[in-house]
Amino acid sequence: MGLVIVLHWRSQWTSLPVAVPDVPGAPSAPHPWTPSRFAAAFREHRTPLVQYVLGIVGDGPAAHDLVQDTFADVWADGHDPSRPLRPLLFSMARNRALNHVRNRNTRSGKHDEIRNDSEIATLPTDTLDAAPLAERLAAWVRALPERQREALTLTRFRGLSHTEAADVMGLSPRTVNNHLVRALATLRDRLAAFDPDLRL
């Protein structure tokens, strides 16, 4: 009988089964994670992962479910705790989120760009002038090309290193840095045009 650990998730108790089959006559191999250590990792990474996935899928309940499934996969796969966990979690959650959006678009017959929201940045000037600076910055970020937006989100908003972000995005750290430099340059130009006294 495989071990089952229980994690607190959005005021619900969720069981994560461990797929460790019994082999008659063979000693049971210990799982690389203890339940307490895995629960601690869950608490540490859950919120930034949900925020990251939410930015891709635009659906709060779906983001929570996708992150929960990501943790279940990590547990079931027996990921080595001595190896970096954060880039793996973001990479797995990213793949699940992108698949979710593609499946959703297929079901609805839509093929929109994944969570671009660039139309927000093309609002009439008088509408944007009335918006708070934070909303304006958010619109500018959403209007960035997908790779630039993702590099900025992972490194500046989610705290991943360039190397970790490269693992998540499937790119080299240098390429991630190039995307980040272009993204920041675009945001600085927009901010300077909005108010020359402001700095990013």
N, C-alpha and C positions, 0 to 999 in steps of 0.2 A: 504494500500500500504506500503510495507516494505521500510525501509530506504536503501539508496545505498551510500556507501562511495567510494571515488576514491583515489587510491594510485599511486604514480609515480613508474613505474617499467621498468628499462632498456629503458629509453627514450620513454616509451609508457604509456598511461593512462589506468589503469585497474580498472574496477568496481567490487566491492565485494558486492553481494546482501545479505541483511539480511532477513533470513527466519522468519518473524514475521507475521503470518496471522492475518487478521482483524476478530474480533468476534463481530457481531452486538450487540449493547447494553452493551458491556463490555469495561472498560477503557483499553487503550493500555498500556502494560507494557513497561517501559523504558528499552532500551538495556543497559546492564551493562557497556559497553564501549562507551565513546564518540568518535566520529570520530577522533578528534584531538589526543586523548590519544592513540587510536589504531594506528594511523599513526606514532606517535612517537615510539611506540613499534616496529612497522614494520621497521622503519629506524635503530633502535638500534640493532635488532637481525638479519636482513636480510643477511648481508654479512657473518658473521660466520656460519649461517645456510647453505647458498649456498656453502661455502667452505667445510663444513662437508659433505653435500649431494654429492657434486662433487667427493669427495674422495671415495664414495660408488659406484656411477653410472658411473663415468668417462665420463660424457657427459654434457657440459656446459649448453646448452639450456634446456635439461631435468632437470638439477639441479635447474635452475631458476623456471621452471614451477612447479616442485614438492614443492618447498618452497612457491611459491605463493599459491598453493592449500592448503598447511598447514595453512597459515594465514587465508585463506577463511574459512577453517573448524573451526578454533578457533573463528572467528567472528560469524559464523552461529550457533555454539554450545553455544554461550553466556558464555564463560569461565569467572569465577569470577575474576575480576582484582586484588582482594586482595590476591589471591593465587599465588604462584610462577609461573611465565610464562615460564622462560627459559628452565627448564627441560621438561616441557610439549611440547614446540615447538620442541626441539631436539628429544624427543621420537616420536612425531607424524611424523616429517620429516624422522626419521630413518625408521619407519615402511613403509612409502610411498616409500622411496628409495629402501628398500629391496624388496618390492612387485614389483616395477618397474623392477629391475634386474631379478627377477624370471620370470616375464612375458616376458621380452625380451629374456631370455634364452629359454623359452618354445617356443616362436615364431621361434627362430633361430635353435631350436633343440640342443642347447648347454646346458651343465649343469656344467659350470666351477664354481669354488669357487668364491664367491662374492668379487670382487675387491681385489684380493690377490696380483697379480703382483710379486709373489715370484721369477719368472724367472729373474727379474732384478738383484736380489742379487746373482744369480748363473752364472753371466757373467764370462768369463775368467779373471783370476787375472790381466793380463796385461791391459785388457780393463778398469777394475776398478781402477787400479793404475793411469791411465791417467785422471780419472774423478775427478772433484773438490770434496772437502770434503762434501759440502752440498748435492751433488747428491748421494754420497756414503751413507750419513746418511739417506737420503730419501729412498734409496733402502733397507737399514737395517730395517727401520721402516715398510716398506711394506712387508718385509719378516717375520715379527713377526706373531705369531698365532693371529687369528682374534680378540679374546677377549682382548688379551694384547694390540694389536694395537688400538683397540677402546677405551680402558681405557686410554691409553697414549694420544690419539688424543683429547678426551673430556676434560681431566684434564689439560694437559700441553699445548695443542695448542688452545683449545677453551675456556679455563678458567673456566670450571665447577668445582664445589666442588665435593668431593668424594660422598657426598650424592646425589647431582644432577645427577652425572654420573650413580650412582646406579639406580636412578629412570628411566633414559633413557635406560639402559641396562637390567633392570629387575633383578638386582642382589642386594646383600647386600653391604653396603659401605666397609665392611671388605674384601669381595671377590674382589671388584673393586681395593682396595689397594693391594691385593695379586697379581692381574694381572699387576698392575702398577709396583710393585717392581720387578717382574720377567722381565718385558719389559725393565726397566732401567738397570737391571743387565746385560741383553743380550747386550744392546747397549754399556754399559761401557766396557764389555769384547771385543767387536768388535773394539771399539775406541782405547783401550789399545794395541790391536794387530796391529792396523794400525799405531799408534804413541803413545808410552808410555808417552810422555810429555803432551798429550792432556787430558783434563778432561771433563766429562759430568756434 
